[in-house]
């Protein structure tokens, strides 16, 4: 019997493959879909939902009314409509830790703070390291942007109590002649994520990846800590990326948007019965020692293993789904007071200060399986 998980993945793969061949135009009158191998200017274009296991995504094209509504006009917001507002410094590779006024569900985990960067993405991890662009991100358009190249460039965020809006406004790549980029990421308290694009002057696939990754999508990972007996006071952290959502770059252009809606995960169950009988596409198991439901793949992986929670989850997933593979990033670190060497961090608390990071990285390596 084919599992729900397998059907979900096959369905997602078929839809992605299908979009490489045709484009669907939805008739606003009849609701029927018609196949097109090209896109007409000013036509109403809406892509079918794509299932990414943890999220479903839908892309709205030029002329789609729903897509236009995704753009948040922050200039028209009154001061009483937002709780927190902040601007990042107009320098290259800056980042700021932002405390959220609401709990934001990300891959089933509730986040209370995120890190906004000038590089077109939001970092969602707790551990600050050199490989911020590798995993644990929300990326409307991750690229080598530099706000210092123009006085008109800015990166700012607004928290209104139920959503965080981050806008990269008229920012440039190193090649200024390519034009300005303006886009948003909106994080809603119900877990929905919106990428909205106002100004995209070139094909995203043409952006250079030589000095900075170019990504559109989501990613999450878990961190495993190992003590190194050979070297006193040195620990190794290995970051495992267990899932990512990749939005097809060719879908992104002026006045387009992407909506990502979270799907149920094992973490939502707080008791054993509903956990082990759930049919949500994951192999959920209950760990009595942790009083937690999990598939074994989430940010609490370390606790799950250390307390001897059901290991059949790991072996079952690897055996049944041979396509599943983890990307790992190994960080060898030594405790030492230091400032962050690449990006400067400050907390969005009204009292800007540089955040010290207590790790000096001796070696960083990665491999893709």
C-alpha positions, 0 to 999 in steps of 0.5 A: 500500500502506498503511504500518504507521505509517498502520494504527497511527494509524488503529487508534488513532483508531478506538479513541479514537472508539469510546470516545466512544460506548460503554464496554466491560465485560470479563466475568471469567468468559468473557472476552467484552466487552459494550457498555455506554453507562453505568458501573455502580458496583462493576462490573469495567471495563477499556478496550481498549488504545489505540495512541499510536504511541510507547506503548500505554495501557490504563485500569483502572476501579473494581473492576478487580483489576489496577488496584488493584495499580497503587497503591504503598502507600509507607507499608508500605515498609521503609527498606531497600526504597528508595534515595532518598526526598525531600519537596518544600517545601509551597509553590506551584509548587515543583520538585526535580531528582531523580537516578534510580538507574536509566536510565528509557527515555522515548520511546526516550531513557534519562533519568538525572534528572527534575524533580518538581513540585508541579503534578501532573506530572514534567518530563523535559527538560534545559532549564529554562525558563518553559514547563515545562507546555508539553511534555516531561512525564509528567502524571498530573494537571497542574493548579494545585495548592498544597500550602501550603493544608493541613498535610496536603498533601505531594508526595514521591518514592521510588526503590527501584532499579527504579522511581520513585514520585511521590505527590501526597498530599491536595493542593488546588486554589486552591478548597479546597472542591473537596476533596483529590486523591491520586494517583501516577506510577510510572516503571519501569526498563523504560519502563512508566508507571503513573498511579494515582488514589486520590482524585479529588473532581471531574470533571477536565474541570471543573478551571479552566485559567485560571491553569494548564494541566490535562493528563493524559498524556505529551509529548516535544520536541526543542530546536533552537538558532539563533545570532542574527547581528543581536544578539551573544551572544544565541541562540534556542532553539526547542522542537518538540513532536513527540508527545504522549499525551492520556489522555481525562479522563473516564476518570479518577476514584477508584480508576482507573489508567492503564498506558502501555507503550513501543513500539519506536523507531528509537533501539533499533537500534545497527547499520545493518542492523537499523535500515533493515530494521526494521518497527516503524511508523517510517521508520528511517534510519541516519546513519553520521556519528552511528552512530545510527538515527533517524526524524529526530524525537527529542531528537537532532534538532539533531545529525541536521540539523547533520551532514547525516543523511538529510533524506528522513525529514523530507520523507517524513513530512510528505508522507505523513502530512498530519495530523502537525504540530509545536507549537513554543515559541520562547525568546529568551534571553540569558546572565546569572546569575540565579535561576529566577523562578517555581519554585525548584529543588534537586537531590535529593542530600541537600544541598538548594540552589537551582539557578541557571539561566543564562538570562534570558528576554527573550521567549517566544512559541508557536504551534500549527499 
